């Protein structure tokens, strides 16, 4: 390999210690366990209490997942592009304001 291609393939940034990597993974494990417990309770609640057919619930969940697959990058693009409010309030401020009113109606 030439020197230029070898330099390009090197990862940039500081290498993290094993302790930091383990601490991040433990935090990820805790979040994963809480999330899975919540999802399990949601499935049980919808099947047992509400009486929704599990196939219908899984189809609805799959539709929501596909919707998120397209929606999340679009919202991320708009969030990263907004620079009008950055100096004073930060770039997420307009989206917090847009979400505050609908969220307050749900409560």
Residue pairs with C-beta under 8 A, 6 or more apart in sequence:
43 54
43 57
46 52
46 54
46 57
47 54
47 57
75 95
78 95
79 91
79 92
79 95
80 91
82 91
82 94
82 95
83 91
84 94
85 91
85 93
85 94
